[in-house]
Amino acid sequence: MTVLSQIYGSYRQLMGHLPDPAFLCQGGQILATNAVALKALRVRAESDLIGQAFADLTGGDYRPVFEGGLAEVAGEGMIPMLLLRTDGTQMECEIRVTALEPGSDLYFVHARDLTERMRTIREVMASEQRYRALVDLALDAMIVVSNGRISMVNASAVQVLCLPSAESLVGQPLERIIHPDYHALLELGLDALSEERGLLPLKLITADGAGLDAEARVVALPGTRTHVLEARDISARVRAAEGVREREARLKGILNTVADAIVTIDEAGLVQSFNMAAERMFGMRADEAIGAPISRLLPEPDDNVVLPIPGVELEHSARRADGSLFPAAVTFSALRLGRQSLQTGVIRDITDRRRAEEAERRYTEDLERQVEERTRELLRLTQESRSVLNAAGDGILGINPDGIITFANPAMTDLLGWSPGDVIGRSAVEVFRHGDGARAGQPVRVKAALRRGVFHDRVEMTLMRRNGSTFIAEYTSSPIPSVQGEEVGGAVVVVRDITERRMVEERLNIAATVFETTAEGILVCGPDGIITVANPALARIVGGTAELGNTVDRILFTASDCSWDAVLETLVRTGHAEEEFWAERPVCRPSGRLGYPFSGRGYPPRGAGGQRYHPAQAG
């Protein structure tokens, strides 16, 4: 058994022996009570109180004190209180709230019935020594009036009336603290006022001249000319009531200025309120709508009354006074006034919204159609681009800004010796390595180049394959713009294996050297016999006439029966032609121009201007 359970059991036994009402509470709810409390509150059984909030038993202005729970008043000593009986009467008492254990939410409430005491007080008020102490302990302001003059005020009255001291009013007439508007009430006499069973509205005057709203009662002390005026400050309550009235007026003004129709209906679905916006929207006056069923405004197919769901916005057909229908958005919320249950609805004409939604729907459908067409086109272009990239003879590879490979065509993976599945997602520095000799295997700093914005156009370098072999490559890198277009979104790298080209170039360089330095004359011509290329040796042999654009016949066959056409015929037929003939060098005339002084075939005559040279061999 826990400590709290033991404490609870002990207090349960104690309550049975107490002569006063007592309660055990948890938080703010009643767990148990004793028979004295049941009798005092005129309750039939303890079960009628168990589970009820203790605040529900309090009356008058004391209820707010306990709505926050008993923890706020625990340990405060005796507190004056009004408890409500089941027959509606009030029991004057004082209570003490004690926490059963520090940190727990169990409380013991001990109530002391003051009903008989207050009756005794009224009976013995003639004895000043006895009633002064009792009056001073009251929470309400109490003013004792003897023979029309104030003879005593308690501490609460000093506080409420802002008096410098209790003695400052002694000997003053009662009218001194009553507002002039209520002097006519005093003219009825305190004896007459003491016969009033209910509380009297009254306005007091404080020491600083301010008005103080109060509710009061007058108690006549039997056999004396002494009366006790009990007054309770209700200024806060009056201000709250005035605030409520102001809020109601302000709310009414707001409701009449808002653009949405606001309609209140009761449980039967009959209209109870109808603001000005509703009058404009439905084309009818408020007095025409109030009392009519809501189905007149929001018709159902069979015109039956169907109450909307509170808190849920529904789209509904609304009907104007002329019978025309329009789309409306309707939201109802529950409202309770006392025992009456109401629903307040906000009705908004959504004709324009429907038009806008329809236009937006058409626009969205058209946009979706365009997007779908564009997507298909992009897919087609993507597939075509991928096909082109995959079919390209050069290696093509895509890299993101972090240096990670995102695409590689088959040519690239073949060049580098990787499989396509192993390349995608790898860092470019793992795949791209270059150098030969001692520097072989150095990573190509692709990521660093991306950060610096450095790209290459046809750079030759030696790249290393995955298996360690190398090849000479032509390396080109180009930036990929980002989506924003401000930063580099990656790079495209194109690699071409130029190892064979370099070997061909080297062979061509060797051939060109041989061509230029050989002692034999060499020329290149087309089918028309026009010379396109000739080496220096040929120029020496034929005497400088082997100029580009000259013909074979003019530099070789001027003194023989051989001709270029005959050589070309043999070449076409056999693929090879070899001729031996006498050729003639040109002579230099006095004018300095070269010429061909002899024509005909055979040997030139001796002593002529032309110089005969050794028989030439053409092939």
C-alpha positions as CSV (number, residue, x, y, z in Angstrom):
1,M,0.0,0.0,0.0
2,T,1.4,3.4,-1.0
3,V,1.9,6.3,1.5
4,L,-0.8,8.3,-0.3
5,S,-3.2,5.4,0.1
6,Q,-2.5,5.2,3.8
7,I,-3.0,9.0,4.2
8,Y,-6.2,8.7,2.1
9,G,-7.6,6.0,4.4
10,S,-6.7,7.9,7.6
11,Y,-8.5,11.0,6.4
12,R,-11.4,8.9,5.3
13,Q,-11.8,7.6,8.9
14,L,-11.3,11.1,10.3
15,M,-14.1,12.5,8.1
16,G,-16.5,10.1,9.7
17,H,-15.9,11.7,13.2
18,L,-15.9,15.3,12.2
19,P,-19.0,17.4,13.1
20,D,-18.4,19.6,10.1
21,P,-18.7,18.9,6.3
22,A,-15.5,17.5,4.9
23,F,-14.3,16.5,1.4
24,L,-11.4,14.5,-0.1
25,C,-10.5,15.8,-3.5
26,Q,-8.0,14.9,-6.2
27,G,-7.1,17.9,-8.3
28,G,-10.4,19.7,-8.4
29,Q,-12.7,16.7,-8.3
30,I,-14.4,15.2,-5.2
31,L,-13.3,11.7,-4.3
32,A,-15.2,11.2,-1.0
33,T,-17.2,13.2,1.6
34,N,-18.8,12.6,5.0
35,A,-22.4,12.3,6.1
36,V,-22.4,15.8,7.6
37,A,-21.6,17.3,4.2
38,L,-24.3,15.3,2.5
39,K,-26.8,16.6,5.1
40,A,-25.6,20.2,4.9
41,L,-25.8,20.2,1.1
42,R,-29.0,18.2,1.2
43,V,-27.6,15.5,-1.1
44,R,-29.1,12.0,-1.0
45,A,-26.1,9.8,-1.6
46,E,-22.3,10.3,-1.6
47,S,-22.2,8.9,-5.2
48,D,-24.1,12.0,-6.4
49,L,-21.0,14.1,-5.5
50,I,-18.1,11.8,-6.4
51,G,-16.4,12.9,-9.6
52,Q,-18.0,16.3,-9.5
53,A,-15.8,19.4,-9.6
54,F,-15.6,21.1,-6.2
55,A,-15.9,24.4,-8.1
56,D,-19.5,23.4,-9.1
57,L,-20.5,23.5,-5.3
58,T,-19.4,27.1,-4.9
59,G,-21.8,30.0,-5.4
60,G,-21.6,33.7,-6.1
61,D,-18.2,35.2,-6.9
62,Y,-16.3,32.4,-5.2
63,R,-16.5,29.9,-8.2
64,P,-13.6,31.5,-10.2
65,V,-11.3,30.9,-7.1
66,F,-11.6,27.1,-7.5
67,E,-11.8,26.7,-11.3
68,G,-8.1,26.5,-11.5
69,G,-8.0,23.7,-8.9
70,L,-7.4,23.5,-5.2
71,A,-3.7,23.9,-5.3
72,E,-4.0,27.7,-5.5
73,V,-5.8,28.0,-2.1
74,A,-4.2,25.1,-0.3
75,G,-2.6,26.2,3.0
76,E,-4.2,29.7,2.9
77,G,-6.1,29.2,6.1
78,M,-9.9,29.6,6.6
79,I,-11.6,31.1,3.5
80,P,-15.2,32.5,3.6
81,M,-17.3,30.7,1.1
82,L,-20.8,30.1,-0.2
83,L,-21.7,26.5,-1.0
84,L,-24.8,25.6,-3.1
85,R,-27.3,23.2,-1.8
86,T,-29.3,20.9,-4.2
87,D,-32.5,23.0,-3.5
88,G,-30.8,26.1,-4.8
89,T,-30.2,27.8,-1.4
90,Q,-26.7,28.8,-0.3
91,M,-24.9,27.8,2.8
92,E,-22.5,30.4,4.3
93,C,-19.4,28.8,5.5
94,E,-15.6,29.0,5.7
95,I,-13.3,26.3,4.4
96,R,-9.7,25.3,4.8
97,V,-7.8,23.4,2.0
98,T,-4.9,21.1,3.1
99,A,-2.7,19.1,0.8
100,L,-2.4,15.5,2.0
101,E,1.2,15.1,0.8
102,P,3.6,17.7,-0.7
103,G,3.7,17.3,-4.4
104,S,0.5,15.2,-4.6
105,D,-2.9,16.3,-6.0
106,L,-4.9,15.0,-3.0
107,Y,-6.5,17.6,-0.8
108,F,-8.6,17.6,2.3
109,V,-11.3,20.3,2.4
110,H,-12.8,21.1,5.9
111,A,-15.9,23.3,5.8
112,R,-17.4,25.1,8.8
113,D,-21.1,26.0,8.5
114,L,-21.5,29.7,9.3
115,T,-25.2,29.8,8.7
116,E,-26.2,29.6,12.4
117,R,-23.2,31.8,13.3
118,M,-24.4,34.6,10.9
119,R,-27.9,34.3,12.3
120,T,-26.4,34.6,15.8
121,I,-24.4,37.6,14.7
122,R,-27.5,39.3,13.5
123,E,-29.2,38.6,16.8
124,V,-26.4,39.7,19.0
125,M,-25.2,42.8,17.0
126,A,-26.6,44.9,19.8
127,S,-23.6,43.8,21.8
128,E,-20.8,45.8,20.2
129,Q,-17.9,43.8,21.7
130,R,-19.2,40.6,20.2
131,Y,-20.1,41.7,16.7
132,R,-17.2,44.0,16.0
133,A,-14.7,41.1,15.8
134,L,-17.0,39.1,13.6
135,V,-17.8,42.0,11.3
136,D,-14.0,42.7,10.9
137,L,-13.4,39.1,9.7
138,A,-16.0,39.3,6.9
139,L,-14.7,39.4,3.3
140,D,-17.5,41.8,2.2
141,A,-17.5,45.4,3.2
142,M,-19.7,45.8,6.3
143,I,-20.8,49.2,7.6
144,V,-22.7,49.4,11.0
145,V,-25.2,52.2,11.1
146,S,-26.6,53.3,14.5
147,N,-29.3,56.0,14.6
148,G,-28.5,57.0,11.0
149,R,-24.7,57.5,11.6
150,I,-21.9,55.2,10.8
151,S,-20.5,53.6,14.0
152,M,-18.2,51.0,12.6
153,V,-16.6,49.8,9.3
154,N,-14.7,46.6,8.9
155,A,-11.3,46.1,7.2
156,S,-12.8,45.1,3.9
157,A,-14.8,48.3,3.8
158,V,-11.6,50.3,4.5
159,Q,-9.9,48.6,1.5
160,V,-12.9,48.8,-0.9
161,L,-13.7,52.5,-0.1
162,C,-10.0,53.5,-0.1
163,L,-10.3,54.9,3.4
164,P,-7.3,56.1,5.3
165,S,-8.6,54.3,8.4
166,A,-11.7,52.8,9.8
167,E,-12.2,55.7,12.2
168,S,-12.4,58.2,9.3
169,L,-16.1,57.4,8.7
170,V,-17.3,57.0,12.3
171,G,-20.0,59.5,13.0
172,Q,-20.6,60.3,9.3
173,P,-24.1,59.9,7.8
174,L,-24.6,56.9,5.6
175,E,-25.2,59.2,2.7
176,R,-21.5,60.1,2.8
177,I,-20.6,56.9,1.1
178,I,-23.7,56.5,-1.1
179,H,-23.7,57.9,-4.7
180,P,-26.2,60.8,-5.1
181,D,-28.1,58.7,-7.7
182,Y,-29.1,56.3,-4.9
183,H,-30.0,58.7,-2.1
184,A,-33.7,58.2,-3.1
185,L,-33.2,54.5,-2.1
186,L,-32.1,55.5,1.4
187,E,-35.2,57.7,1.8
188,L,-37.2,54.5,2.0
189,G,-35.5,53.8,5.3
190,L,-33.1,51.1,6.4
191,D,-35.9,49.1,8.1
192,A,-37.7,48.9,4.8
193,L,-34.6,47.9,3.0
194,S,-33.8,45.2,5.5
195,E,-37.0,43.5,4.5
196,E,-35.9,43.0,0.9
197,R,-35.0,39.3,0.5
198,G,-32.7,39.8,-2.5
199,L,-29.5,41.8,-3.0
200,L,-29.9,45.5,-3.8
201,P,-28.0,47.3,-6.5
202,L,-26.0,50.1,-5.0
203,K,-23.3,52.6,-6.0
204,L,-20.8,53.7,-3.4
205,I,-18.4,56.6,-3.3
206,T,-14.8,55.9,-2.5
207,A,-12.6,58.3,-0.5
208,D,-11.0,59.6,-3.8
209,G,-14.5,60.4,-5.3
210,A,-14.7,57.4,-7.7
211,G,-17.9,55.4,-8.1
212,L,-18.0,51.8,-7.0
213,D,-20.7,49.4,-8.2
214,A,-21.9,47.1,-5.5
215,E,-24.7,44.7,-4.5
216,A,-25.8,45.1,-0.9
217,R,-28.2,44.0,1.7
218,V,-29.4,45.6,4.9
219,V,-29.7,43.6,8.1
220,A,-31.6,45.0,11.1
221,L,-30.5,44.1,14.5
222,P,-33.6,43.1,16.5
223,G,-34.6,45.4,19.4
224,T,-32.2,48.2,18.3
225,R,-32.0,51.0,15.9
226,T,-28.8,49.5,14.5
227,H,-28.4,48.2,11.0
228,V,-25.6,46.5,9.1
229,L,-25.0,47.3,5.5
230,E,-23.2,44.5,3.7
231,A,-21.8,45.5,0.3
232,R,-19.9,43.5,-2.2
233,D,-17.8,45.1,-4.9
234,I,-19.1,44.1,-8.3
235,S,-17.2,46.7,-10.4
236,A,-15.3,44.0,-12.2
237,R,-18.5,42.2,-13.0
238,V,-20.2,45.4,-14.2
239,R,-17.2,46.2,-16.3
240,A,-17.3,42.7,-17.7
241,A,-21.0,43.0,-18.5
242,E,-20.4,46.4,-20.1
243,G,-17.5,44.8,-22.1
244,V,-19.9,42.0,-23.2
245,R,-22.4,44.6,-24.3
246,E,-19.7,46.5,-26.1
247,R,-18.4,43.4,-27.8
248,E,-21.9,42.4,-28.8
249,A,-22.5,45.9,-30.3
250,R,-19.1,45.7,-32.0
251,L,-19.7,42.2,-33.2
252,K,-23.0,43.3,-34.6
253,G,-21.4,46.1,-36.4
254,I,-18.7,43.8,-37.8
255,L,-21.3,41.3,-38.9
256,N,-23.1,44.0,-40.8
257,T,-19.9,45.2,-42.6
258,V,-18.4,41.8,-43.6
259,A,-18.8,40.7,-47.2
260,D,-19.9,37.2,-46.3
261,A,-23.5,36.3,-45.3
262,I,-23.8,35.2,-41.7
263,V,-26.9,33.3,-40.7
264,T,-27.8,31.8,-37.3
265,I,-30.2,28.8,-37.1
266,D,-31.7,27.0,-34.2
267,E,-32.0,23.3,-33.5
268,A,-35.1,23.1,-35.8
269,G,-33.2,24.7,-38.7
270,L,-35.1,28.0,-38.5
271,V,-33.2,31.2,-39.2
272,Q,-32.6,33.3,-36.1
273,S,-30.3,36.1,-37.4
274,F,-29.5,37.5,-40.8
275,N,-26.9,40.1,-41.4
276,M,-26.8,42.9,-44.1
277,A,-24.5,40.9,-46.4
278,A,-27.0,38.1,-46.3
279,E,-29.7,40.5,-47.3
280,R,-27.6,41.7,-50.3
281,M,-26.6,38.1,-51.2
282,F,-30.1,36.6,-51.1
283,G,-32.1,39.6,-52.1
284,M,-34.4,39.6,-49.1
285,R,-34.8,41.6,-45.9
286,A,-33.8,40.2,-42.5
287,D,-37.4,40.1,-41.3
288,E,-38.4,38.0,-44.3
289,A,-35.6,35.5,-43.6
290,I,-35.9,35.2,-39.8
291,G,-38.2,32.4,-38.8
292,A,-37.9,30.7,-42.2
293,P,-36.3,27.3,-42.6
294,I,-32.7,27.2,-43.7
295,S,-33.8,25.0,-46.7
296,R,-35.3,28.2,-48.2
297,L,-31.8,29.6,-48.5
298,L,-29.9,26.3,-48.9
299,P,-32.4,24.0,-50.6
300,E,-32.0,20.3,-50.7
301,P,-33.5,18.3,-53.6
302,D,-36.6,17.6,-51.6
303,D,-36.6,20.9,-49.8
304,N,-36.3,19.1,-46.4
305,V,-34.3,20.6,-43.6
306,V,-30.8,19.1,-43.5
307,L,-28.6,20.7,-40.9
308,P,-25.0,21.2,-42.0
309,I,-22.0,19.6,-40.3
310,P,-20.4,22.1,-37.8
311,G,-16.8,23.2,-38.7
312,V,-16.8,21.7,-42.2
313,E,-16.9,23.8,-45.3
314,L,-19.3,22.4,-47.8
315,E,-20.2,23.6,-51.3
316,H,-23.9,24.0,-51.7
317,S,-26.4,25.5,-54.1
318,A,-28.0,28.7,-52.6
319,R,-31.3,30.2,-53.6
320,R,-32.1,33.9,-53.9
321,A,-35.5,35.4,-53.2
322,D,-36.2,35.4,-57.0
323,G,-35.6,31.7,-57.1
324,S,-32.2,31.8,-59.0
325,L,-29.5,29.5,-57.8
326,F,-25.8,30.3,-57.2
327,P,-22.9,28.2,-55.9
328,A,-21.9,28.9,-52.3
329,A,-19.4,27.8,-49.7
330,V,-21.1,27.2,-46.4
331,T,-19.4,26.7,-43.0
332,F,-21.4,26.3,-39.8
333,S,-20.1,26.3,-36.2
334,A,-21.9,25.4,-33.0
335,L,-23.0,28.1,-30.6
336,R,-24.7,27.6,-27.2
337,L,-26.6,30.4,-25.4
338,G,-27.7,29.0,-22.1
339,R,-29.8,25.9,-22.8
340,Q,-30.3,26.9,-26.4
341,S,-28.2,25.3,-29.1
342,L,-27.6,27.4,-32.2
343,Q,-25.5,27.1,-35.3
344,T,-23.9,30.1,-37.0
345,G,-23.2,29.8,-40.7
346,V,-20.9,31.8,-42.9
347,I,-22.1,31.7,-46.5
348,R,-19.9,32.9,-49.3
349,D,-20.9,33.3,-53.0
350,I,-18.3,31.3,-54.9
351,T,-19.6,32.0,-58.5
352,D,-16.3,33.9,-59.3
353,R,-14.3,31.2,-57.7
354,R,-16.0,28.5,-59.7
355,R,-15.3,30.4,-62.9
356,A,-11.7,30.9,-61.8
357,E,-11.4,27.2,-60.9
358,E,-12.9,26.2,-64.3
359,A,-10.5,28.5,-66.1
360,E,-7.6,27.1,-64.0
361,R,-8.7,23.6,-64.7
362,R,-8.7,24.2,-68.4
363,Y,-5.4,26.0,-68.1
364,T,-4.0,23.1,-66.0
365,E,-5.2,20.5,-68.5
366,D,-3.7,22.5,-71.4
367,L,-0.5,22.9,-69.5
368,E,-0.4,19.2,-68.6
369,R,-1.0,18.3,-72.2
370,Q,1.9,20.6,-73.2
371,V,4.1,19.2,-70.5
372,E,3.3,15.7,-71.6
373,E,4.1,16.5,-75.2
374,R,7.3,18.3,-74.2
375,T,8.2,15.3,-72.0
376,R,7.7,12.9,-74.8
377,E,9.8,15.2,-77.0
378,L,12.5,15.5,-74.4
379,L,12.5,11.7,-73.9
380,R,12.8,11.3,-77.7
381,L,15.6,13.8,-77.8
382,T,17.3,12.2,-74.8
383,Q,17.1,8.8,-76.4
384,E,18.4,10.2,-79.6
385,S,21.2,12.0,-77.7
386,R,22.0,8.8,-75.8
387,S,22.1,6.8,-79.0
388,V,24.3,9.4,-80.6
389,L,26.6,9.4,-77.6
390,N,26.7,5.7,-77.5
391,A,27.4,5.5,-81.2
392,A,30.2,8.1,-81.1
393,G,33.7,6.9,-81.8
394,D,35.2,9.3,-79.3
395,G,35.0,8.6,-75.6
396,I,32.4,10.9,-73.9
397,L,31.9,11.2,-70.2
398,G,29.8,13.5,-67.9
399,I,31.0,14.7,-64.5
400,N,28.9,16.6,-61.8
401,P,30.3,19.5,-59.7
402,D,31.6,17.1,-57.1
403,G,33.7,15.3,-59.7
404,I,31.5,12.2,-59.8
405,I,31.0,10.4,-63.1
406,T,27.3,10.5,-64.2
407,F,27.5,9.3,-67.8
408,A,30.0,7.3,-69.9
409,N,29.5,6.0,-73.4
410,P,30.8,2.6,-74.5
411,A,33.7,4.2,-76.4
412,M,35.0,5.9,-73.2
413,T,34.7,2.7,-71.1
414,D,36.5,0.8,-73.8
415,L,39.3,3.4,-74.0
416,L,39.9,3.4,-70.3
417,G,39.4,-0.4,-69.8
418,W,36.4,-0.2,-67.5
419,S,33.0,-1.8,-67.7
420,P,30.0,0.7,-67.9
421,G,28.6,-0.5,-64.6
422,D,31.8,0.2,-62.7
423,V,32.3,3.8,-63.9
424,I,29.0,5.4,-63.1
425,G,29.1,6.9,-59.6
426,R,32.9,6.8,-59.2
427,S,35.1,9.8,-58.7
428,A,36.8,10.9,-61.9
429,V,40.2,10.9,-60.2
430,E,39.9,7.1,-59.8
431,V,39.2,6.6,-63.5
432,F,41.4,9.3,-65.1
433,R,45.1,8.8,-64.6
434,H,47.8,10.1,-66.8
435,G,51.6,10.3,-67.3
436,D,54.3,7.8,-68.3
437,G,57.6,6.7,-66.9
438,A,58.1,7.9,-63.3
439,R,54.9,10.1,-63.4
440,A,52.7,7.3,-64.6
441,G,49.4,6.9,-62.7
442,Q,49.0,10.5,-61.6
443,P,45.2,11.4,-61.2
444,V,43.8,14.0,-63.5
445,R,42.6,16.8,-61.2
446,V,39.1,17.1,-62.6
447,K,37.3,18.3,-59.4
448,A,40.0,21.0,-58.8
449,A,39.7,22.2,-62.4
450,L,35.9,22.4,-62.0
451,R,36.2,24.5,-58.8
452,R,38.6,26.9,-60.6
453,G,36.6,26.9,-63.8
454,V,39.6,25.6,-65.8
455,F,38.7,23.7,-69.0
456,H,40.8,22.3,-71.9
457,D,40.5,22.4,-75.6
458,R,42.3,19.6,-77.5
459,V,45.1,18.9,-75.0
460,E,47.3,15.9,-75.8
461,M,48.3,13.7,-72.9
462,T,49.2,10.1,-72.1
463,L,46.3,8.4,-70.3
464,M,46.5,5.1,-68.3
465,R,44.0,2.3,-68.7
466,R,42.6,0.4,-65.8
467,N,45.1,-2.5,-66.5
468,G,48.1,-0.1,-66.4
469,S,48.6,0.2,-70.2
470,T,48.8,3.7,-71.7
471,F,47.8,5.4,-74.9
472,I,48.2,8.9,-76.3
473,A,44.9,10.8,-76.1
474,E,43.4,14.1,-77.3
475,Y,41.6,15.4,-74.1
476,T,38.8,18.1,-74.3
477,S,36.7,19.3,-71.4
478,S,33.7,21.7,-71.6
479,P,31.5,23.2,-68.8
480,I,27.9,22.2,-68.3
481,P,25.9,25.3,-67.1
482,S,23.8,24.8,-63.9
483,V,20.0,25.2,-63.9
484,Q,20.4,28.8,-62.5
485,G,23.0,29.5,-65.2
486,E,25.3,31.2,-62.7
487,E,27.6,28.4,-61.7
488,V,29.1,25.4,-63.4
489,G,26.9,22.4,-63.2
490,G,29.6,19.9,-64.2
491,A,31.7,19.1,-67.3
492,V,31.7,17.0,-70.4
493,V,35.0,15.3,-71.2
494,V,35.8,14.0,-74.7
495,V,38.7,11.6,-75.2
496,R,40.1,10.4,-78.5
497,D,42.8,7.8,-78.9
498,I,45.4,9.4,-81.2
499,T,48.1,6.8,-80.7
500,E,47.8,5.5,-84.3
501,R,47.6,9.0,-85.7
502,R,50.8,10.0,-83.9
503,M,52.5,6.9,-85.4
504,V,51.3,7.9,-88.8
505,E,52.5,11.4,-88.3
506,E,55.9,10.1,-87.3
507,R,56.0,7.9,-90.4
508,L,55.0,10.8,-92.6
509,N,57.6,13.0,-91.0
510,I,60.2,10.4,-91.9
511,A,58.9,10.1,-95.4
512,A,58.9,13.8,-95.8
513,T,62.5,13.9,-94.7
514,V,63.4,11.2,-97.2
515,F,61.4,13.0,-99.9
516,E,63.2,16.2,-99.3
517,T,66.7,14.8,-99.0
518,T,66.9,12.0,-101.6
519,A,69.1,12.5,-104.7
520,E,66.4,11.2,-107.1
521,G,63.9,13.5,-108.5
522,I,60.3,12.8,-107.3
523,L,57.1,14.5,-108.3
524,V,53.4,14.1,-107.6
525,C,50.7,14.9,-110.2
526,G,47.1,14.2,-110.9
527,P,45.5,12.3,-113.9
528,D,45.8,15.6,-115.9
529,G,49.6,15.5,-115.5
530,I,49.7,18.8,-113.5
531,I,52.5,18.7,-110.9
532,T,51.2,19.2,-107.2
533,V,54.4,18.2,-105.3
534,A,58.1,18.1,-106.4
535,N,61.2,17.6,-104.4
536,P,64.4,19.7,-104.7
537,A,66.3,16.9,-106.4
538,L,63.8,17.0,-109.4
539,A,64.4,20.8,-109.7
540,R,68.1,20.2,-109.9
541,I,67.8,17.5,-112.5
542,V,65.4,19.3,-114.9
543,G,66.9,22.6,-114.4
544,G,64.4,24.4,-112.1
545,T,61.3,23.9,-114.3
546,A,59.6,21.5,-111.8
547,E,57.3,24.2,-110.6
548,L,54.0,23.5,-109.0
549,G,51.3,23.8,-111.6
550,N,53.6,22.8,-114.5
551,T,53.0,19.6,-116.4
552,V,54.9,16.3,-116.7
553,D,55.0,16.6,-120.5
554,R,56.6,20.1,-120.4
555,I,59.4,19.2,-118.0
556,L,60.1,15.5,-119.0
557,F,58.7,14.5,-122.4
558,T,59.5,17.4,-124.6
559,A,62.4,15.5,-126.4
560,S,61.1,11.9,-126.5
561,D,58.3,9.9,-127.9
562,C,57.0,9.2,-124.4
563,S,54.0,11.2,-123.1
564,W,52.1,11.4,-119.8
565,D,49.0,10.0,-121.4
566,A,50.9,6.8,-122.4
567,V,52.3,6.5,-118.9
568,L,48.9,7.1,-117.4
569,E,47.4,4.4,-119.6
570,T,50.0,1.9,-118.5
571,L,49.4,2.8,-114.9
572,V,45.7,2.3,-115.2
573,R,46.2,-1.0,-116.9
574,T,48.9,-2.5,-114.8
575,G,49.3,-0.3,-111.8
576,H,52.9,0.4,-112.6
577,A,54.8,2.2,-115.4
578,E,58.5,2.4,-116.1
579,E,59.9,4.4,-119.1
580,E,63.5,5.3,-120.2
581,F,63.9,8.3,-122.5
582,W,66.0,11.3,-123.3
583,A,64.9,14.5,-121.7
584,E,65.8,18.1,-122.5
585,R,66.6,20.9,-120.0
586,P,65.4,24.3,-120.9
587,V,68.0,27.0,-121.9
588,C,68.2,30.4,-120.6
589,R,67.8,33.0,-123.3
590,P,69.4,36.5,-123.2
591,S,66.1,37.9,-121.9
592,G,66.6,35.7,-118.9
593,R,63.5,33.6,-119.7
594,L,63.6,29.8,-119.9
595,G,62.5,28.3,-123.2
596,Y,62.4,25.1,-125.3
597,P,64.3,25.9,-128.5
598,F,64.0,22.5,-130.2
599,S,60.9,20.5,-131.0
600,G,60.6,17.1,-132.5
601,R,61.5,13.7,-131.3
602,G,64.9,12.0,-131.0
603,Y,68.2,13.4,-130.0
604,P,68.6,17.2,-130.1
605,P,71.4,18.3,-132.6
606,R,74.7,19.1,-131.1
607,G,75.6,22.7,-130.7
608,A,72.0,23.8,-130.4
609,G,70.8,26.0,-127.6
610,G,69.2,23.1,-125.7
611,Q,71.4,20.9,-123.5
612,R,71.0,17.1,-123.8
613,Y,71.3,15.2,-120.6
614,H,71.5,11.5,-119.6
615,P,68.5,9.5,-120.5
616,A,65.9,9.9,-117.9
617,Q,64.0,7.0,-116.3
618,A,60.4,7.7,-115.3
619,G,58.3,5.4,-113.3
